[in-house]
Amino acid sequence: MSEEEAPKFDRGSALSIFGSDRREDFMALVFALLLAFWVYVTN
């Protein structure tokens, strides 16, 4: 299979508000940790 025939996958990055996937992943981690901390504190 040559380069032209290789399947190309769109990862959906056009919908992201962040410039890079790494920043998006980091912000998702921070949000999840803040949410978990908030649930821990309020219960």
Steps between C-alpha positions, in 0.01 A plus 500: 500500500653830395486833682208623289293191575557504876180582687497841664311548823355831607540529876243776532755760608319771302239518777754559773541845654862419584795523266646163590376162613745502790354824640149365456589180687668698779201731544263200506714344774499822704123532462448138608721547806320821598163331458610200707635731772174698506295179535731380778473827693124545471413147615 
